[in-house]
């Protein structure tokens, strides 16, 4: 049956603005964390603990997605918050934000799709 009512989109203006604000602030934090990472790596290198700098700061680089997903319970909001946060970092000149955009290039999306296909086949065979 056809209905006259139009389905309401789960994205409202309020949620779009909130995602944008979280992304902007997260991108600024990501950009600042790049400098902090460099300083921490330089400080920890003489004692052989340079890779530990990444572990100390990992929470800063992964905060935008979970925060956005927690505040806006709409499909894709966590990805959008993290992606736009890295875009803000790229526009500010950060050294690490470009990695997400390179990973999402068309060639890599094709590779991810192939890997997911084979993982699904392996999972089905093993179960």
N, CA, C and O atoms as CSV, one atom per row, in Angstrom:
chain,resi,resn,atom,element,x,y,z
A,1,UNK,N,N,0.832,-1.175,0.000
A,1,UNK,CA,C,0.000,0.000,0.000
A,1,UNK,C,C,0.881,1.244,0.000
A,1,UNK,O,O,1.967,1.256,0.579
A,2,UNK,N,N,0.408,2.253,-0.638
A,2,UNK,CA,C,1.115,3.517,-0.671
A,2,UNK,C,C,0.533,4.450,0.376
A,2,UNK,O,O,-0.680,4.519,0.569
A,3,UNK,N,N,1.405,5.150,1.030
A,3,UNK,CA,C,0.975,6.095,2.055
A,3,UNK,C,C,1.302,7.502,1.605
A,3,UNK,O,O,2.247,7.725,0.849
A,4,UNK,N,N,0.518,8.436,2.073
A,4,UNK,CA,C,0.736,9.831,1.734
A,4,UNK,C,C,1.808,10.478,2.606
A,4,UNK,O,O,2.384,11.504,2.245
A,5,UNK,N,N,2.063,9.868,3.749
A,5,UNK,CA,C,3.045,10.445,4.657
A,5,UNK,C,C,4.454,10.276,4.080
A,5,UNK,O,O,4.795,9.226,3.536
A,6,UNK,N,N,5.239,11.302,4.205
A,6,UNK,CA,C,6.636,11.210,3.814
A,6,UNK,C,C,7.426,10.725,5.019
A,6,UNK,O,O,7.189,11.141,6.153
A,7,UNK,N,N,8.370,9.835,4.743
A,7,UNK,CA,C,9.195,9.346,5.839
A,7,UNK,C,C,10.147,10.435,6.292
A,7,UNK,O,O,10.736,11.141,5.474
A,8,UNK,N,N,10.291,10.565,7.598
A,8,UNK,CA,C,11.149,11.580,8.167
A,8,UNK,C,C,12.596,11.078,8.154
A,8,UNK,O,O,12.876,9.940,8.534
A,9,UNK,N,N,13.491,11.933,7.718
A,9,UNK,CA,C,14.910,11.587,7.698
A,9,UNK,C,C,15.441,11.567,9.130
A,9,UNK,O,O,15.072,12.418,9.939
A,10,UNK,N,N,16.305,10.599,9.448
A,10,UNK,CA,C,16.880,10.587,10.792
A,10,UNK,C,C,17.864,11.738,11.027
A,10,UNK,O,O,18.194,12.048,12.172
A,11,UNK,N,N,18.326,12.361,9.959
A,11,UNK,CA,C,19.229,13.499,10.098
A,11,UNK,C,C,18.427,14.782,10.206
A,11,UNK,O,O,17.679,15.130,9.293
A,12,UNK,N,N,18.577,15.472,11.297
A,12,UNK,CA,C,17.943,16.771,11.480
A,12,UNK,C,C,19.006,17.849,11.383
A,12,UNK,O,O,20.202,17.555,11.385
A,13,UNK,N,N,18.573,19.083,11.300
A,13,UNK,CA,C,19.524,20.191,11.239
A,13,UNK,C,C,20.361,20.234,12.512
A,13,UNK,O,O,21.555,20.533,12.470
A,14,UNK,N,N,19.735,19.938,13.630
A,14,UNK,CA,C,20.448,19.915,14.912
A,14,UNK,C,C,21.571,18.875,14.904
A,14,UNK,O,O,22.679,19.163,15.357
A,15,UNK,N,N,21.299,17.679,14.399
A,15,UNK,CA,C,22.321,16.636,14.400
A,15,UNK,C,C,23.447,16.948,13.407
A,15,UNK,O,O,24.606,16.636,13.679
A,16,UNK,N,N,23.129,17.548,12.281
A,16,UNK,CA,C,24.148,17.907,11.295
A,16,UNK,C,C,25.087,18.975,11.858
A,16,UNK,O,O,26.303,18.895,11.685
A,17,UNK,N,N,24.517,19.966,12.526
A,17,UNK,CA,C,25.338,21.024,13.121
A,17,UNK,C,C,26.200,20.458,14.242
A,17,UNK,O,O,27.359,20.847,14.388
A,18,UNK,N,N,25.650,19.547,15.030
A,18,UNK,CA,C,26.414,18.947,16.120
A,18,UNK,C,C,27.571,18.108,15.585
A,18,UNK,O,O,28.668,18.146,16.143
A,19,UNK,N,N,27.345,17.359,14.522
A,19,UNK,CA,C,28.437,16.595,13.904
A,19,UNK,C,C,29.517,17.545,13.403
A,19,UNK,O,O,30.706,17.283,13.586
A,20,UNK,N,N,29.119,18.633,12.780
A,20,UNK,CA,C,30.091,19.596,12.258
A,20,UNK,C,C,30.904,20.228,13.387
A,20,UNK,O,O,32.117,20.392,13.259
A,21,UNK,N,N,30.247,20.580,14.485
A,21,UNK,CA,C,30.967,21.178,15.610
A,21,UNK,C,C,31.934,20.188,16.258
A,21,UNK,O,O,33.069,20.542,16.576
A,22,UNK,N,N,31.485,18.957,16.450
A,22,UNK,CA,C,32.371,17.934,17.015
A,22,UNK,C,C,33.566,17.714,16.094
A,22,UNK,O,O,34.696,17.569,16.561
A,23,UNK,N,N,33.319,17.688,14.791
A,23,UNK,CA,C,34.411,17.478,13.831
A,23,UNK,C,C,35.400,18.634,13.859
A,23,UNK,O,O,36.609,18.410,13.796
A,24,UNK,N,N,34.913,19.856,13.952
A,24,UNK,CA,C,35.809,21.015,13.974
A,24,UNK,C,C,36.688,20.989,15.218
A,24,UNK,O,O,37.904,21.154,15.129
A,25,UNK,N,N,36.069,20.782,16.378
A,25,UNK,CA,C,36.860,20.754,17.612
A,25,UNK,C,C,37.798,19.549,17.652
A,25,UNK,O,O,38.924,19.657,18.137
A,26,UNK,N,N,37.346,18.415,17.150
A,26,UNK,CA,C,38.210,17.229,17.116
A,26,UNK,C,C,39.376,17.435,16.158
A,26,UNK,O,O,40.497,17.021,16.454
A,27,UNK,N,N,39.131,18.061,15.028
A,27,UNK,CA,C,40.207,18.335,14.077
A,27,UNK,C,C,41.266,19.247,14.662
A,27,UNK,O,O,42.456,19.061,14.410
A,28,UNK,N,N,40.842,20.232,15.441
A,28,UNK,CA,C,41.804,21.113,16.105
A,28,UNK,C,C,42.610,20.329,17.143
A,28,UNK,O,O,43.818,20.526,17.276
A,29,UNK,N,N,41.936,19.444,17.873
A,29,UNK,CA,C,42.636,18.610,18.856
A,29,UNK,C,C,43.587,17.642,18.151
A,29,UNK,O,O,44.702,17.422,18.624
A,30,UNK,N,N,43.160,17.063,17.026
A,30,UNK,CA,C,44.031,16.169,16.254
A,30,UNK,C,C,45.287,16.908,15.797
A,30,UNK,O,O,46.398,16.384,15.877
A,31,UNK,N,N,45.087,18.133,15.318
A,31,UNK,CA,C,46.199,18.943,14.833
A,31,UNK,C,C,47.180,19.223,15.968
A,31,UNK,O,O,48.391,19.109,15.783
A,32,UNK,N,N,46.665,19.589,17.142
A,32,UNK,CA,C,47.526,19.842,18.292
A,32,UNK,C,C,48.209,18.583,18.793
A,32,UNK,O,O,49.342,18.636,19.271
A,33,UNK,N,N,47.529,17.454,18.688
A,33,UNK,CA,C,48.111,16.187,19.131
A,33,UNK,C,C,49.290,15.782,18.258
A,33,UNK,O,O,50.167,15.046,18.709
A,34,UNK,N,N,49.321,16.246,17.026
A,34,UNK,CA,C,50.463,15.963,16.154
A,34,UNK,C,C,51.750,16.565,16.709
A,34,UNK,O,O,52.803,15.928,16.695
A,35,UNK,N,N,51.651,17.806,17.200
A,35,UNK,CA,C,52.817,18.441,17.809
A,35,UNK,C,C,53.200,17.749,19.118
A,35,UNK,O,O,54.380,17.563,19.414
A,36,UNK,N,N,52.200,17.378,19.883
A,36,UNK,CA,C,52.442,16.680,21.134
A,36,UNK,C,C,53.093,15.319,20.885
A,36,UNK,O,O,53.975,14.895,21.632
A,37,UNK,N,N,52.648,14.647,19.833
A,37,UNK,CA,C,53.233,13.354,19.468
A,37,UNK,C,C,54.706,13.503,19.093
A,37,UNK,O,O,55.543,12.702,19.510
A,38,UNK,N,N,55.016,14.524,18.310
A,38,UNK,CA,C,56.401,14.748,17.909
A,38,UNK,C,C,57.281,15.036,19.122
A,38,UNK,O,O,58.380,14.494,19.236
A,39,UNK,N,N,56.801,15.887,20.028
A,39,UNK,CA,C,57.582,16.213,21.229
A,39,UNK,C,C,57.759,14.989,22.121
A,39,UNK,O,O,58.835,14.766,22.675
A,40,UNK,N,N,56.697,14.200,22.254
A,40,UNK,CA,C,56.774,12.999,23.090
A,40,UNK,C,C,57.714,11.958,22.491
A,40,UNK,O,O,58.445,11.282,23.214
A,41,UNK,N,N,57.690,11.834,21.166
A,41,UNK,CA,C,58.591,10.896,20.497
A,41,UNK,C,C,60.045,11.314,20.692
A,41,UNK,O,O,60.906,10.472,20.950
A,42,UNK,N,N,60.318,12.595,20.572
A,42,UNK,CA,C,61.681,13.094,20.769
A,42,UNK,C,C,62.117,12.865,22.213
A,42,UNK,O,O,63.269,12.506,22.458
A,43,UNK,N,N,61.221,13.065,23.164
A,43,UNK,CA,C,61.567,12.890,24.576
A,43,UNK,C,C,61.783,11.418,24.940
A,43,UNK,O,O,62.614,11.108,25.792
A,44,UNK,N,N,61.039,10.515,24.300
A,44,UNK,CA,C,61.132,9.098,24.656
A,44,UNK,C,C,62.164,8.319,23.837
A,44,UNK,O,O,62.477,7.175,24.168
A,45,UNK,N,N,62.688,8.920,22.785
A,45,UNK,CA,C,63.650,8.209,21.935
A,45,UNK,C,C,64.952,7.850,22.670
A,45,UNK,O,O,65.438,6.735,22.483
A,46,UNK,N,N,65.539,8.721,23.486
A,46,UNK,CA,C,66.803,8.339,24.135
A,46,UNK,C,C,66.691,7.118,25.050
A,46,UNK,O,O,67.682,6.418,25.259
A,47,UNK,N,N,65.524,6.854,25.589
A,47,UNK,CA,C,65.391,5.683,26.463
A,47,UNK,C,C,64.793,4.488,25.724
A,47,UNK,O,O,64.484,3.464,26.334
A,48,UNK,N,N,64.633,4.625,24.393
A,48,UNK,CA,C,64.159,3.505,23.580
A,48,UNK,C,C,62.656,3.269,23.661
A,48,UNK,O,O,62.192,2.169,23.359
A,49,UNK,N,N,61.901,4.262,24.055
A,49,UNK,CA,C,60.456,4.104,24.212
A,49,UNK,C,C,59.675,4.966,23.216
A,49,UNK,O,O,58.533,5.331,23.495
A,50,UNK,N,N,60.261,5.299,22.065
A,50,UNK,CA,C,59.603,6.180,21.093
A,50,UNK,C,C,58.267,5.627,20.595
A,50,UNK,O,O,57.329,6.410,20.449
A,51,UNK,N,N,58.122,4.317,20.325
A,51,UNK,CA,C,56.816,3.833,19.875
A,51,UNK,C,C,55.714,3.968,20.937
A,51,UNK,O,O,54.526,3.933,20.617
A,52,UNK,N,N,56.118,4.120,22.182
A,52,UNK,CA,C,55.139,4.256,23.259
A,52,UNK,C,C,54.377,5.581,23.171
A,52,UNK,O,O,53.290,5.703,23.736
A,53,UNK,N,N,54.935,6.578,22.468
A,53,UNK,CA,C,54.256,7.868,22.317
A,53,UNK,C,C,52.931,7.705,21.590
A,53,UNK,O,O,51.956,8.387,21.907
A,54,UNK,N,N,52.895,6.812,20.625
A,54,UNK,CA,C,51.654,6.551,19.899
A,54,UNK,C,C,50.604,5.946,20.831
A,54,UNK,O,O,49.426,6.297,20.756
A,55,UNK,N,N,51.029,5.042,21.704
A,55,UNK,CA,C,50.094,4.403,22.615
A,55,UNK,C,C,49.531,5.386,23.638
A,55,UNK,O,O,48.367,5.287,24.026
A,56,UNK,N,N,50.347,6.321,24.065
A,56,UNK,CA,C,49.889,7.309,25.036
A,56,UNK,C,C,48.807,8.199,24.441
A,56,UNK,O,O,47.835,8.537,25.117
A,57,UNK,N,N,48.971,8.575,23.188
A,57,UNK,CA,C,48.066,9.547,22.563
A,57,UNK,C,C,46.971,8.920,21.705
A,57,UNK,O,O,46.233,9.649,21.043
A,58,UNK,N,N,46.843,7.613,21.693
A,58,UNK,CA,C,45.873,6.966,20.798
A,58,UNK,C,C,44.432,7.409,21.089
A,58,UNK,O,O,43.628,7.538,20.166
A,59,UNK,N,N,44.112,7.637,22.334
A,59,UNK,CA,C,42.753,8.050,22.690
A,59,UNK,C,C,42.347,9.377,22.082
A,59,UNK,O,O,41.172,9.596,21.787
A,60,UNK,N,N,43.318,10.269,21.892
A,60,UNK,CA,C,43.001,11.561,21.279
A,60,UNK,C,C,42.596,11.401,19.824
A,60,UNK,O,O,41.704,12.101,19.345
A,61,UNK,N,N,43.247,10.480,19.115
A,61,UNK,CA,C,42.970,10.321,17.692
A,61,UNK,C,C,41.733,9.475,17.418
A,61,UNK,O,O,41.247,9.443,16.287
A,62,UNK,N,N,41.229,8.806,18.412
A,62,UNK,CA,C,40.042,7.973,18.185
A,62,UNK,C,C,38.819,8.483,18.931
A,62,UNK,O,O,37.855,7.737,19.105
A,63,UNK,N,N,38.836,9.713,19.368
A,63,UNK,CA,C,37.730,10.189,20.191
A,63,UNK,C,C,36.552,10.739,19.383
A,63,UNK,O,O,35.422,10.712,19.870
A,64,UNK,N,N,36.779,11.227,18.192
A,64,UNK,CA,C,35.706,11.895,17.451
A,64,UNK,C,C,34.600,10.928,17.046
A,64,UNK,O,O,33.419,11.259,17.159
A,65,UNK,N,N,34.961,9.752,16.582
A,65,UNK,CA,C,33.953,8.783,16.156
A,65,UNK,C,C,33.064,8.303,17.283
A,65,UNK,O,O,31.842,8.399,17.168
A,66,UNK,N,N,33.628,7.784,18.378
A,66,UNK,CA,C,32.767,7.339,19.476
A,66,UNK,C,C,31.947,8.464,20.103
A,66,UNK,O,O,30.796,8.257,20.487
A,67,UNK,N,N,32.539,9.651,20.205
A,67,UNK,CA,C,31.798,10.778,20.782
A,67,UNK,C,C,30.607,11.152,19.906
A,67,UNK,O,O,29.507,11.370,20.414
A,68,UNK,N,N,30.819,11.225,18.611
A,68,UNK,CA,C,29.728,11.553,17.697
A,68,UNK,C,C,28.677,10.454,17.683
A,68,UNK,O,O,27.480,10.740,17.679
A,69,UNK,N,N,29.112,9.203,17.677
A,69,UNK,CA,C,28.165,8.095,17.691
A,69,UNK,C,C,27.358,8.030,18.974
A,69,UNK,O,O,26.198,7.618,18.960
A,70,UNK,N,N,27.964,8.433,20.084
A,70,UNK,CA,C,27.252,8.427,21.364
A,70,UNK,C,C,26.226,9.553,21.435
A,70,UNK,O,O,25.128,9.363,21.958
A,71,UNK,N,N,26.579,10.719,20.915
A,71,UNK,CA,C,25.672,11.865,20.997
A,71,UNK,C,C,24.590,11.841,19.927
A,71,UNK,O,O,23.475,12.308,20.165
A,72,UNK,N,N,24.904,11.303,18.749
A,72,UNK,CA,C,23.939,11.269,17.642
A,72,UNK,C,C,23.777,9.819,17.227
A,72,UNK,O,O,24.666,9.235,16.607
A,73,UNK,N,N,22.666,9.258,17.563
A,73,UNK,CA,C,22.452,7.834,17.304
A,73,UNK,C,C,21.784,7.634,15.942
A,73,UNK,O,O,20.649,7.169,15.840
A,74,UNK,N,N,22.528,8.002,14.911
A,74,UNK,CA,C,22.075,7.857,13.542
A,74,UNK,C,C,23.140,7.069,12.786
A,74,UNK,O,O,24.335,7.211,13.048
A,75,UNK,N,N,22.697,6.243,11.850
A,75,UNK,CA,C,23.630,5.415,11.082
A,75,UNK,C,C,24.628,6.290,10.345
A,75,UNK,O,O,24.239,7.188,9.597
A,76,UNK,N,N,25.904,6.034,10.552
A,76,UNK,CA,C,26.947,6.758,9.857
A,76,UNK,C,C,27.465,7.995,10.563
A,76,UNK,O,O,28.394,8.638,10.073
A,77,UNK,N,N,26.888,8.341,11.699
A,77,UNK,CA,C,27.311,9.575,12.363
A,77,UNK,C,C,28.726,9.455,12.925
A,77,UNK,O,O,29.490,10.419,12.879
A,78,UNK,N,N,29.084,8.291,13.453
A,78,UNK,CA,C,30.426,8.115,14.011
A,78,UNK,C,C,31.484,8.220,12.911
A,78,UNK,O,O,32.512,8.871,13.094
A,79,UNK,N,N,31.231,7.582,11.778
A,79,UNK,CA,C,32.165,7.665,10.659
A,79,UNK,C,C,32.287,9.106,10.165
A,79,UNK,O,O,33.388,9.593,9.905
A,80,UNK,N,N,31.153,9.776,10.042
A,80,UNK,CA,C,31.161,11.144,9.539
A,80,UNK,C,C,31.909,12.079,10.476
A,80,UNK,O,O,32.643,12.954,10.019
A,81,UNK,N,N,31.731,11.906,11.788
A,81,UNK,CA,C,32.441,12.743,12.750
A,81,UNK,C,C,33.945,12.548,12.677
A,81,UNK,O,O,34.699,13.520,12.701
A,82,UNK,N,N,34.388,11.298,12.589
A,82,UNK,CA,C,35.827,11.013,12.507
A,82,UNK,C,C,36.397,11.482,11.172
A,82,UNK,O,O,37.492,12.043,11.128
A,83,UNK,N,N,35.671,11.258,10.094
A,83,UNK,CA,C,36.144,11.640,8.763
A,83,UNK,C,C,36.259,13.152,8.629
A,83,UNK,O,O,37.251,13.663,8.110
A,84,UNK,N,N,35.244,13.863,9.098
A,84,UNK,CA,C,35.290,15.323,8.999
A,84,UNK,C,C,36.331,15.909,9.951
A,84,UNK,O,O,36.935,16.940,9.656
A,85,UNK,N,N,36.540,15.251,11.090
A,85,UNK,CA,C,37.596,15.697,11.996
A,85,UNK,C,C,38.968,15.588,11.356
A,85,UNK,O,O,39.802,16.481,11.511
A,86,UNK,N,N,39.204,14.498,10.638
A,86,UNK,CA,C,40.497,14.371,9.951
A,86,UNK,C,C,40.588,15.355,8.784
A,86,UNK,O,O,41.679,15.809,8.440
A,87,UNK,N,N,39.447,15.685,8.175
A,87,UNK,CA,C,39.465,16.691,7.103
A,87,UNK,C,C,39.851,18.060,7.651
A,87,UNK,O,O,40.597,18.804,7.014
A,88,UNK,N,N,39.341,18.385,8.827
A,88,UNK,CA,C,39.722,19.659,9.462
A,88,UNK,C,C,41.214,19.662,9.766
A,88,UNK,O,O,41.887,20.676,9.580
A,89,UNK,N,N,41.730,18.532,10.234
A,89,UNK,CA,C,43.170,18.444,10.506
A,89,UNK,C,C,43.986,18.634,9.229
A,89,UNK,O,O,45.033,19.280,9.253
A,90,UNK,N,N,43.515,18.079,8.125
A,90,UNK,CA,C,44.212,18.255,6.847
A,90,UNK,C,C,44.219,19.728,6.449
A,90,UNK,O,O,45.243,20.245,6.001
A,91,UNK,N,N,43.085,20.406,6.610
A,91,UNK,CA,C,43.009,21.816,6.229
A,91,UNK,C,C,43.873,22.697,7.122
A,91,UNK,O,O,44.328,23.759,6.697
A,92,UNK,N,N,44.103,22.256,8.366
A,92,UNK,CA,C,44.985,23.007,9.259
A,92,UNK,C,C,46.457,22.699,9.008
A,92,UNK,O,O,47.330,23.381,9.546
A,93,UNK,N,N,46.742,21.690,8.204
A,93,UNK,CA,C,48.119,21.348,7.874
A,93,UNK,C,C,48.694,20.251,8.737
A,93,UNK,O,O,49.913,20.143,8.864
A,94,UNK,N,N,47.843,19.432,9.335
A,94,UNK,CA,C,48.320,18.344,10.181
A,94,UNK,C,C,49.019,17.266,9.373
A,94,UNK,O,O,48.739,17.067,8.191
A,95,UNK,N,N,49.930,16.579,10.036
A,95,UNK,CA,C,50.721,15.577,9.330
A,95,UNK,C,C,50.041,14.223,9.256
A,95,UNK,O,O,50.459,13.390,8.452
A,96,UNK,N,N,49.015,13.960,10.053
A,96,UNK,CA,C,48.431,12.632,10.128
A,96,UNK,C,C,47.031,12.541,9.544
A,96,UNK,O,O,46.579,11.429,9.269
A,97,UNK,N,N,46.337,13.613,9.343
A,97,UNK,CA,C,44.946,13.561,8.907
A,97,UNK,C,C,44.750,13.005,7.508
A,97,UNK,O,O,43.693,12.455,7.203
A,98,UNK,N,N,45.737,13.139,6.673
A,98,UNK,CA,C,45.617,12.692,5.283
A,98,UNK,C,C,45.513,11.170,5.178
A,98,UNK,O,O,45.036,10.655,4.167
A,99,UNK,N,N,45.948,10.452,6.199
A,99,UNK,CA,C,45.928,8.989,6.151
A,99,UNK,C,C,44.542,8.410,5.955
A,99,UNK,O,O,44.375,7.453,5.199
A,100,UNK,N,N,43.554,8.967,6.616
A,100,UNK,CA,C,42.189,8.466,6.476
A,100,UNK,C,C,41.675,8.711,5.071
A,100,UNK,O,O,40.987,7.860,4.507
A,101,UNK,N,N,41.993,9.848,4.503
A,101,UNK,CA,C,41.506,10.165,3.159
A,101,UNK,C,C,42.191,9.308,2.101
A,101,UNK,O,O,41.564,8.931,1.111
A,102,UNK,N,N,43.467,8.998,2.297
A,102,UNK,CA,C,44.150,8.104,1.368
A,102,UNK,C,C,43.575,6.697,1.479
A,102,UNK,O,O,43.396,6.010,0.474
A,103,UNK,N,N,43.287,6.274,2.712
A,103,UNK,CA,C,42.745,4.931,2.917
A,103,UNK,C,C,41.376,4.789,2.272
A,103,UNK,O,O,41.006,3.692,1.854
A,104,UNK,N,N,40.618,5.874,2.183
A,104,UNK,CA,C,39.279,5.816,1.605
A,104,UNK,C,C,39.263,6.126,0.109
A,104,UNK,O,O,38.199,6.364,-0.462
A,105,UNK,N,N,40.420,6.126,-0.520
A,105,UNK,CA,C,40.459,6.375,-1.958
A,105,UNK,C,C,39.754,5.232,-2.689
A,105,UNK,O,O,39.609,4.147,-2.126
A,106,UNK,N,N,39.313,5.449,-3.928
A,106,UNK,CA,C,38.571,4.404,-4.650
A,106,UNK,C,C,39.320,3.087,-4.774
A,106,UNK,O,O,38.703,2.024,-4.710
A,107,UNK,N,N,40.624,3.132,-4.948
A,107,UNK,CA,C,41.386,1.894,-5.083
A,107,UNK,C,C,41.340,1.091,-3.780
A,107,UNK,O,O,41.171,-0.128,-3.809
A,108,UNK,N,N,41.489,1.764,-2.649
A,108,UNK,CA,C,41.463,1.056,-1.377
A,108,UNK,C,C,40.060,0.576,-1.015
A,108,UNK,O,O,39.908,-0.468,-0.381
A,109,UNK,N,N,39.033,1.331,-1.414
A,109,UNK,CA,C,37.670,0.846,-1.167
A,109,UNK,C,C,37.436,-0.463,-1.899
A,109,UNK,O,O,36.754,-1.350,-1.387
A,110,UNK,N,N,38.000,-0.589,-3.104
A,110,UNK,CA,C,37.885,-1.829,-3.857
A,110,UNK,C,C,38.589,-2.964,-3.122
A,110,UNK,O,O,38.064,-4.075,-3.042
A,111,UNK,N,N,39.778,-2.690,-2.584
A,111,UNK,CA,C,40.505,-3.711,-1.831
A,111,UNK,C,C,39.748,-4.135,-0.582
A,111,UNK,O,O,39.690,-5.322,-0.260
A,112,UNK,N,N,39.173,-3.177,0.116
A,112,UNK,CA,C,38.409,-3.496,1.330
A,112,UNK,C,C,37.206,-4.351,0.971
A,112,UNK,O,O,36.873,-5.288,1.697
A,113,UNK,N,N,36.552,-4.040,-0.139
A,113,UNK,CA,C,35.396,-4.814,-0.561
A,113,UNK,C,C,35.787,-6.262,-0.877
A,113,UNK,O,O,35.068,-7.195,-0.519
A,114,UNK,N,N,36.934,-6.444,-1.554
A,114,UNK,CA,C,37.405,-7.791,-1.869
A,114,UNK,C,C,37.761,-8.544,-0.591
A,114,UNK,O,O,37.405,-9.713,-0.441
A,115,UNK,N,N,38.461,-7.885,0.330
A,115,UNK,CA,C,38.831,-8.531,1.596
A,115,UNK,C,C,37.584,-8.924,2.378
A,115,UNK,O,O,37.518,-10.021,2.932
A,116,UNK,N,N,36.598,-8.037,2.427
A,116,UNK,CA,C,35.375,-8.354,3.158
A,116,UNK,C,C,34.657,-9.532,2.526
A,116,UNK,O,O,34.071,-10.352,3.232
A,117,UNK,N,N,34.696,-9.625,1.203
A,117,UNK,CA,C,34.061,-10.738,0.507
A,117,UNK,C,C,34.725,-12.053,0.895
A,117,UNK,O,O,34.043,-13.033,1.195
A,118,UNK,N,N,36.061,-12.075,0.890
A,118,UNK,CA,C,36.775,-13.309,1.215
A,118,UNK,C,C,36.675,-13.649,2.699
A,118,UNK,O,O,36.608,-14.826,3.056
A,119,UNK,N,N,36.663,-12.656,3.553
A,119,UNK,CA,C,36.499,-12.904,4.986
A,119,UNK,C,C,35.125,-13.527,5.249
A,119,UNK,O,O,34.991,-14.432,6.073
A,120,UNK,N,N,34.109,-13.031,4.542
A,120,UNK,CA,C,32.768,-13.600,4.707
A,120,UNK,C,C,32.742,-15.051,4.239
A,120,UNK,O,O,32.118,-15.891,4.887
A,121,UNK,N,N,33.407,-15.362,3.128
A,121,UNK,CA,C,33.445,-16.742,2.651
A,121,UNK,C,C,34.181,-17.645,3.635
A,121,UNK,O,O,33.731,-18.756,3.916
A,122,UNK,N,N,35.301,-17.175,4.153
A,122,UNK,CA,C,36.066,-17.963,5.125
A,122,UNK,C,C,35.235,-18.178,6.389
A,122,UNK,O,O,35.237,-19.272,6.953
A,123,UNK,N,N,34.538,-17.158,6.827
A,123,UNK,CA,C,33.703,-17.255,8.028
A,123,UNK,C,C,32.592,-18.272,7.827
A,123,UNK,O,O,32.299,-19.059,8.727
A,124,UNK,N,N,31.970,-18.262,6.647
A,124,UNK,CA,C,30.894,-19.205,6.378
A,124,UNK,C,C,31.412,-20.644,6.311
A,124,UNK,O,O,30.750,-21.561,6.796
A,125,UNK,N,N,32.579,-20.845,5.717
A,125,UNK,CA,C,33.156,-22.179,5.611
A,125,UNK,C,C,33.577,-22.699,6.978
A,125,UNK,O,O,33.395,-23.878,7.281
A,126,UNK,N,N,34.143,-21.818,7.808
A,126,UNK,CA,C,34.640,-22.253,9.112
A,126,UNK,C,C,33.530,-22.517,10.112
A,126,UNK,O,O,33.740,-23.235,11.090
A,127,UNK,N,N,32.362,-21.955,9.887
A,127,UNK,CA,C,31.266,-22.187,10.843
A,127,UNK,C,C,30.411,-23.294,10.370
A,127,UNK,O,O,29.434,-23.646,11.031
